[in-house]
Amino acid sequence: MAAPKQRGVAGGQALGFGLGLRTVHYDEILHGHPAVSEAQVIGVPSERYGEEVMAWVRLKPGHALTPDDLDGLCDQLLTSGRRNGAGGGPSPKMVRNAHNMLRRALADACRKGTLQRNVATLADPPKPGRDTAMRVWTAEQLRQFRQFLTEIAEHWMAAALDLTAHTGIRRGEVLGLTWRDVDLDNARLSVHQAVITVEYQVTVADVKTGTARRTIDLNERTVEVLRAWRIEREREAKLIGTTVSEEETVFARPDGGLTHPDH
C-alpha cells in the first residue's frame, strides 16, 4: 500500500499532522506534550488513499496552541522523529510539509469559526535545503545485494532490481524503459521517460529535465540478465497469445501493461 496521507483534527482546538511521516510516533508526541490532556490517534477509511490518520486532541484547561508549540514540535521531529531506531528525524522538507498540512487544517477551522486565528502562520517551520550530494553503494553493499539477487533469481522482478543496482537509475525510470530504449548489442540504454502514479493510477511521463535524459553504458552481466529477461517475456507473451513489441516496457506485467511502482 502507498504511504497514506495523514492529517489530524482536534476537539475544540486543532492539532493536525500531515503527509507521509510514517516514521513519527504520533501517540508519543501528543501524550508527551504538557498542554495535552487526552489524545487518540486512529486510522480512518479514505477513498483516495485507502487510509488516513486522524488525531483527536483535548487540551488541558487554560492551555492553547501557540506558535512556540509548533516550533517545538518541528524541532522534536527534526531531532528524534524517526521510529526505526536509527535516531534523528525526517528531512526538513518533510517536517515543513507536515507543518503546512497543519496550517491548512487550522485555516479550515478558522473558516468554520472553530478558531479565532491560525497560529501556524506565525510559526517558523524549517526551510528545506537542497542536498546535491550523490549517494552510491559501497563495494560491500553491492556485494551483499548481488547475493540477494542470486537468492531471488527466479522472482519476476529480479532483473529490474539487478538493472537498478548496476546503473543507479530510479525506480520509475526502470519501469518506464521500453525495449526500443535498450540496445543490448551495443550494451547501453537510453532514459527519457518514467512511470509515475496519479491518484494511484499508473501512467508514463517524460523525465523532468534535460540532464535526466541520458544514455547509460551496461556491463556484461547486466546485458546477460536483460537478454535472459527478454526470452522470459517472450515466453510469457506466447502463453497468452501475444508478442513483445519494441514499444512495450521492459518490465511490463505479463499482459504487457505498465507495472505499478509500488509492486
Secondary structure, DSSP 8 states (H G I E B T S, - for coil): -----B----SSS-----SS-TTS-HHHHHHTSTTEEEEEEEEEEETTTEEEEEEEEEE-TT----HHHHHHHHHHHHHH---SSS-S---HHHHHHHHHHHHHHHHHHHHTTS-S--GGGGS---------------HHHHHHHHHHHHHTTTSTTHHHHHHHHHH---HHHHHH-BGGGEETTTTEEEE-EEEEEETTEEEEEE-SSTTTSEEEE--HHHHHHHHHHHHHHHHHHHHTT----TTSBTT--TTS----TT-
